[in-house]
Amino acid sequence: MELKDYKNWLCQIKKQFRKTQLKAAITVNSEMLLFYWNLGSDIVHEPKNTLWGNKLLQQLSNDLKAEFTDVKGFSLRNLKYIRQWYLFYNQGNTIGQQAVAQLDNANNPEFLDLITRIPWGHNIAIITKCNNITEALYYANAVLQHNWSRDVLKHQIESGLYQREGKAITNFKAALPAPQSDLAQQTLKDPYIFDFFAMRKDYNERELERQLIAHITQFLLELGAGFAYLGKQVAIQVGKREFFIDLLFYHTQLHCYVVIELKTTEFEPEHAGKLNFYIKAVDEKLRKPDDKPTIGMIICKSKDKLVAEYALSDINKPIGVSEYKLTQSLPDNLKSSLPSIKEIEAEFSKDINNE
């Protein structure tokens, strides 16, 4: 690139950025990211720019920082991210078959509206952690829908939410009308990742339950949007006997009760029969006329897929079966709330004495 050509190009960028600054007073994030997108396109597609490579980015960074001293987005590192962002979404000039209603290319206004509505830091996390465009757009939509912070977004990507959502074994298609069955299916995951506490090797279902409730905020985050916690060991009267539901929730988007049974063992067919009984009881005792049919979830340590499918095939009530995994993969800044071993043991002792 000739020096004269570079100066003309630099002048155009400065003018474009000044216009962007004016618009940014109204729509800060979107206008800035649209500017980043166009800048990324210039860096990638301008034939003359290939002669300088990274030296061009360094020179561009120096000149833009000198002109806009109060702007932090023109570091060499950020210019590289801008280039990477543009290249990521232009892989093969397509977005992917199922992404954003099968858009044809990354210059589609609907696509640009999506990725420019989430913060720049979120965009960087997505393109550096996702494997493909379809997965990236899944998380971009989720950020807008659930208002995730960057730390929560990173955790969801690292925990493989995209691969886990909607993967539970269920009988929803047979037990629920459409579109409720599809919505309910997407609500469940497999496996669930309980990585927000440490458990001793010989823990039982009551201890698992206590830990989930002790960390209810993280538990609700893992369950997903819409779950409202109603209680643990919820008593329900059937005939002259009293039964106790492990965990009871109400789902504000599905408009139904959700009964969760925890099993620290492999899934057994009789688990489905017991949960079917609990769902029937909740439908009879708690469900209001405007509520949708109650859904049941069995979250177990492991399962045989075929056994679970057989067990649910003749069950009339909607039930899903998922596994859980105990790991320690939370980011350090989210681990500060973890209890120590002494705190856990003290909590166990207190509960046992109370019982």
C-alpha positions as CSV (number, residue, x, y, z in Angstrom):
1,M,0.0,0.0,0.0
2,E,1.4,3.4,-1.0
3,L,1.7,6.0,1.8
4,K,-0.8,8.3,-0.1
5,D,-3.3,5.5,-0.3
6,Y,-2.9,4.7,3.4
7,K,-3.4,8.4,4.4
8,N,-6.6,8.6,2.3
9,W,-7.9,5.4,3.8
10,L,-7.0,6.6,7.3
11,C,-8.8,9.9,6.6
12,Q,-12.0,8.0,5.6
13,I,-11.9,5.9,8.8
14,K,-11.6,9.0,10.9
15,K,-14.6,10.7,9.2
16,Q,-16.6,7.5,9.6
17,F,-15.7,7.2,13.2
18,R,-16.7,10.8,13.9
19,K,-20.1,10.1,12.4
20,T,-20.4,7.0,14.5
21,Q,-19.6,9.0,17.7
22,L,-22.6,11.3,17.0
23,K,-24.9,8.4,16.5
24,A,-23.5,6.5,19.5
25,A,-25.0,9.0,21.9
26,I,-28.3,7.3,21.1
27,T,-27.4,3.7,20.4
28,V,-23.9,3.3,21.8
29,N,-23.3,-0.5,21.4
30,S,-25.0,-1.1,18.0
31,E,-23.5,1.9,16.2
32,M,-20.0,1.1,17.6
33,L,-20.2,-2.5,16.6
34,L,-21.5,-1.7,13.1
35,F,-18.4,0.5,12.8
36,Y,-16.3,-2.4,14.0
37,W,-18.0,-4.7,11.4
38,N,-17.3,-2.3,8.5
39,L,-13.8,-1.8,9.7
40,G,-13.2,-5.5,9.9
41,S,-14.5,-5.8,6.3
42,D,-12.1,-3.1,5.2
43,I,-9.2,-4.8,6.9
44,V,-10.0,-8.1,5.4
45,H,-11.1,-7.2,1.9
46,E,-9.1,-4.2,0.9
47,P,-6.5,-5.7,-1.4
48,K,-3.9,-3.1,-0.7
49,N,-4.0,-3.9,3.0
50,T,-2.6,-7.4,2.5
51,L,0.8,-5.9,1.7
52,W,1.3,-4.8,5.3
53,G,-0.3,-7.6,7.3
54,N,0.0,-7.0,11.1
55,K,2.3,-4.0,10.5
56,L,-0.7,-2.3,9.0
57,L,-2.8,-3.0,12.1
58,Q,-0.1,-1.7,14.3
59,Q,0.2,1.5,12.3
60,L,-3.6,1.9,12.1
61,S,-3.8,1.4,15.9
62,N,-1.1,4.1,16.5
63,D,-2.8,6.6,14.2
64,L,-6.3,6.1,15.5
65,K,-5.2,6.2,19.1
66,A,-3.4,9.4,18.4
67,E,-6.5,11.0,16.8
68,F,-9.0,9.7,19.3
69,T,-7.1,9.8,22.6
70,D,-10.2,9.1,24.8
71,V,-11.2,5.9,22.9
72,K,-10.1,2.5,24.1
73,G,-11.2,0.4,21.2
74,F,-8.2,1.0,18.9
75,S,-5.5,-1.1,20.5
76,L,-3.7,-3.6,18.4
77,R,-5.3,-6.4,20.3
78,N,-8.8,-5.1,19.7
79,L,-8.2,-4.5,16.0
80,K,-7.1,-8.1,15.8
81,Y,-10.4,-9.1,17.5
82,I,-12.3,-6.9,15.0
83,R,-10.7,-8.8,12.1
84,Q,-11.3,-12.1,13.8
85,W,-14.9,-11.3,14.5
86,Y,-15.6,-10.4,10.8
87,L,-13.7,-13.5,9.6
88,F,-15.5,-15.8,12.0
89,Y,-19.0,-14.9,10.6
90,N,-17.8,-15.0,7.0
91,Q,-16.6,-18.6,7.1
92,G,-17.4,-19.8,3.6
93,N,-19.6,-16.7,3.2
94,T,-22.5,-18.5,4.9
95,I,-24.2,-18.4,8.2
96,G,-25.2,-22.1,8.5
97,Q,-28.3,-23.9,7.5
98,Q,-30.3,-23.4,10.7
99,A,-28.9,-20.1,11.9
100,V,-31.1,-17.0,11.9
101,A,-33.8,-18.4,9.6
102,Q,-31.2,-19.7,7.1
103,L,-29.8,-16.4,6.2
104,D,-27.7,-16.4,3.1
105,N,-24.8,-14.3,4.1
106,A,-23.3,-12.3,7.0
107,N,-24.3,-9.0,5.5
108,N,-28.0,-9.6,6.1
109,P,-29.5,-6.8,8.2
110,E,-31.3,-9.2,10.5
111,F,-28.0,-11.0,11.3
112,L,-26.1,-7.8,11.9
113,D,-28.9,-6.5,14.1
114,L,-28.5,-9.6,16.3
115,I,-24.7,-9.5,16.8
116,T,-24.5,-5.8,17.2
117,R,-27.1,-5.7,20.0
118,I,-24.9,-7.6,22.5
119,P,-21.9,-6.1,24.1
120,W,-18.5,-6.3,22.5
121,G,-17.0,-8.3,25.3
122,H,-19.8,-10.9,24.8
123,N,-19.0,-11.0,21.1
124,I,-15.3,-11.7,21.8
125,A,-16.2,-14.5,24.2
126,I,-18.5,-16.1,21.6
127,I,-16.1,-16.1,18.7
128,T,-13.2,-17.3,20.8
129,K,-15.1,-20.1,22.5
130,C,-17.6,-21.4,19.9
131,N,-16.8,-23.9,17.2
132,N,-19.1,-22.7,14.5
133,I,-21.5,-20.0,13.4
134,T,-24.7,-21.8,14.3
135,E,-23.5,-22.3,17.9
136,A,-22.3,-18.7,18.1
137,L,-25.7,-17.3,17.1
138,Y,-27.4,-19.6,19.6
139,Y,-25.5,-17.9,22.4
140,A,-26.0,-14.5,20.9
141,N,-29.7,-15.0,21.0
142,A,-29.5,-16.4,24.5
143,V,-27.7,-13.3,25.7
144,L,-30.5,-11.1,24.4
145,Q,-33.2,-13.4,25.8
146,H,-31.8,-13.9,29.2
147,N,-29.6,-10.8,29.7
148,W,-26.6,-12.9,30.7
149,S,-23.5,-11.2,32.1
150,R,-20.2,-12.0,30.3
151,D,-19.2,-14.4,33.1
152,V,-22.4,-16.3,32.9
153,L,-22.1,-16.5,29.1
154,K,-18.6,-17.9,29.3
155,H,-19.8,-20.5,31.9
156,Q,-22.7,-21.5,29.7
157,I,-20.4,-22.0,26.7
158,E,-17.8,-23.9,28.7
159,S,-20.4,-26.1,30.2
160,G,-21.7,-27.0,26.7
161,L,-25.2,-25.6,27.0
162,Y,-25.7,-25.6,23.2
163,Q,-24.9,-29.4,23.1
164,R,-27.1,-30.2,26.2
165,E,-30.3,-28.2,25.7
166,G,-33.3,-30.2,24.6
167,K,-31.4,-33.5,24.8
168,A,-33.2,-35.2,27.7
169,I,-35.1,-38.4,27.1
170,T,-38.8,-37.6,27.4
171,N,-42.3,-38.7,26.4
172,F,-43.4,-35.1,25.8
173,K,-44.6,-35.6,22.2
174,A,-47.0,-38.3,23.3
175,A,-48.0,-36.7,26.6
176,L,-48.3,-33.0,25.7
177,P,-50.0,-31.1,22.9
178,A,-48.0,-29.1,20.4
179,P,-46.4,-26.6,20.7
180,Q,-46.2,-27.2,24.5
181,S,-44.4,-30.4,23.9
182,D,-41.7,-28.7,21.8
183,L,-41.3,-25.9,24.3
184,A,-41.0,-28.3,27.2
185,Q,-38.4,-30.4,25.4
186,Q,-36.2,-27.4,24.8
187,T,-36.5,-26.5,28.5
188,L,-34.7,-29.7,29.7
189,K,-31.0,-30.5,29.4
190,D,-28.9,-33.6,29.5
191,P,-26.7,-33.7,31.4
192,Y,-27.2,-31.1,34.1
193,I,-23.9,-29.7,35.4
194,F,-23.8,-29.2,39.1
195,D,-20.4,-27.7,39.4
196,F,-21.1,-25.1,42.1
197,F,-20.4,-27.3,45.2
198,A,-18.2,-30.1,46.3
199,M,-19.7,-33.4,47.5
200,R,-18.1,-36.2,49.5
201,K,-17.9,-39.6,47.7
202,D,-20.7,-41.3,49.7
203,Y,-23.3,-38.5,49.4
204,N,-27.0,-39.4,49.4
205,E,-30.1,-37.8,47.8
206,R,-30.9,-35.6,50.8
207,E,-27.4,-34.2,50.8
208,L,-27.5,-33.5,47.1
209,E,-30.9,-31.8,47.6
210,R,-29.5,-29.7,50.5
211,Q,-26.6,-28.5,48.4
212,L,-28.8,-27.6,45.4
213,I,-31.0,-25.5,47.7
214,A,-28.1,-24.0,49.5
215,H,-26.9,-22.7,46.1
216,I,-30.4,-22.1,44.7
217,T,-29.2,-19.2,42.5
218,Q,-26.7,-21.3,40.6
219,F,-29.1,-24.2,40.5
220,L,-31.8,-22.0,38.9
221,L,-29.2,-20.7,36.4
222,E,-28.4,-24.3,35.4
223,L,-32.1,-25.3,35.2
224,G,-32.6,-22.4,32.8
225,A,-34.9,-19.3,32.5
226,G,-38.4,-19.5,33.8
227,F,-38.0,-21.9,36.8
228,A,-39.4,-20.5,40.1
229,Y,-38.5,-22.4,43.2
230,L,-41.5,-23.4,45.4
231,G,-39.9,-25.8,47.9
232,K,-38.2,-29.0,48.8
233,Q,-39.7,-32.1,50.4
234,V,-43.1,-30.6,49.6
235,A,-45.9,-32.5,51.4
236,I,-48.9,-33.6,49.4
237,Q,-51.8,-35.6,50.8
238,V,-53.3,-38.5,48.9
239,G,-55.9,-40.5,50.7
240,K,-54.8,-40.9,54.3
241,R,-51.1,-40.8,53.4
242,E,-48.7,-38.0,53.1
243,F,-46.0,-38.0,50.4
244,F,-43.0,-35.7,49.9
245,I,-41.9,-34.3,46.6
246,D,-38.1,-33.7,46.4
247,L,-38.2,-30.4,44.6
248,L,-41.2,-28.4,43.3
249,F,-41.0,-25.5,40.8
250,Y,-43.3,-23.5,38.7
251,H,-42.2,-22.6,35.2
252,T,-43.3,-19.1,34.3
253,Q,-42.9,-19.6,30.5
254,L,-44.5,-23.0,30.2
255,H,-47.2,-22.0,32.8
256,C,-47.0,-25.3,34.6
257,Y,-45.7,-27.0,37.8
258,V,-42.5,-28.9,37.5
259,V,-41.8,-31.8,39.8
260,I,-38.1,-32.8,40.1
261,E,-37.0,-36.1,41.6
262,L,-33.3,-36.5,42.4
263,K,-31.7,-40.0,42.2
264,T,-28.0,-40.5,43.1
265,T,-28.2,-43.9,41.4
266,E,-28.8,-45.2,37.9
267,F,-32.2,-44.7,36.5
268,E,-34.7,-47.5,37.3
269,P,-38.1,-48.0,35.6
270,E,-39.9,-47.7,39.0
271,H,-38.6,-44.1,39.3
272,A,-40.9,-43.1,36.4
273,G,-43.9,-44.8,38.1
274,K,-43.3,-43.0,41.3
275,L,-42.9,-39.6,39.5
276,N,-46.1,-40.3,37.5
277,F,-47.9,-40.7,40.8
278,Y,-46.5,-37.3,42.1
279,I,-47.5,-35.5,38.9
280,K,-51.0,-36.9,39.1
281,A,-51.2,-35.6,42.7
282,V,-50.0,-32.1,41.8
283,D,-52.4,-31.9,38.9
284,E,-55.3,-32.9,41.3
285,K,-54.2,-30.9,44.3
286,L,-52.3,-27.8,43.1
287,R,-53.0,-27.2,39.4
288,K,-55.3,-24.3,38.6
289,P,-57.6,-24.2,35.6
290,D,-55.2,-21.8,33.7
291,D,-52.2,-24.0,34.4
292,K,-50.8,-26.3,31.7
293,P,-50.2,-30.0,32.6
294,T,-47.6,-30.6,35.2
295,I,-44.2,-31.9,34.0
296,G,-41.9,-34.3,35.8
297,M,-38.1,-34.5,35.7
298,I,-35.9,-37.3,37.0
299,I,-32.4,-36.1,37.4
300,C,-30.2,-39.2,38.0
301,K,-26.5,-40.1,38.3
302,S,-26.7,-42.3,35.1
303,K,-29.2,-43.9,32.8
304,D,-29.5,-46.5,30.1
305,K,-31.1,-44.7,27.2
306,L,-33.1,-47.7,26.0
307,V,-34.3,-48.5,29.5
308,A,-35.4,-44.9,30.0
309,E,-37.3,-44.9,26.7
310,Y,-39.1,-48.2,27.5
311,A,-40.0,-46.9,31.0
312,L,-41.6,-43.7,29.6
313,S,-43.3,-45.2,26.6
314,D,-46.5,-46.2,28.4
315,I,-46.5,-43.4,30.9
316,N,-49.4,-40.9,30.4
317,K,-47.9,-38.0,32.3
318,P,-45.1,-35.9,30.7
319,I,-41.7,-37.0,32.2
320,G,-38.1,-36.3,31.2
321,V,-35.0,-38.2,32.3
322,S,-31.6,-36.5,32.5
323,E,-28.3,-37.2,34.1
324,Y,-26.3,-34.9,36.3
325,K,-22.6,-34.4,36.6
326,L,-20.5,-33.0,39.5
327,T,-17.5,-31.1,38.2
328,Q,-15.4,-28.1,39.3
329,S,-15.4,-26.0,36.1
330,L,-16.9,-22.7,37.3
331,P,-14.8,-19.6,36.7
332,D,-12.7,-18.5,39.7
333,N,-14.8,-15.3,40.2
334,L,-17.9,-17.4,40.5
335,K,-16.4,-19.9,43.0
336,S,-16.1,-17.4,45.9
337,S,-19.5,-18.4,47.2
338,L,-18.5,-22.1,47.5
339,P,-18.7,-23.4,51.1
340,S,-15.7,-25.0,52.7
341,I,-15.7,-28.7,53.7
342,K,-16.1,-27.6,57.3
343,E,-19.2,-25.5,56.4
344,I,-20.7,-28.4,54.5
345,E,-20.1,-30.9,57.4
346,A,-21.6,-28.3,59.8
347,E,-24.7,-27.9,57.7
348,F,-25.1,-31.7,57.5
349,S,-24.8,-32.1,61.2
350,K,-27.3,-29.3,61.9
351,D,-29.9,-30.9,59.5
352,I,-29.4,-34.3,61.0
353,N,-29.8,-33.0,64.6
354,N,-32.9,-31.1,63.6
355,E,-34.4,-34.3,62.1
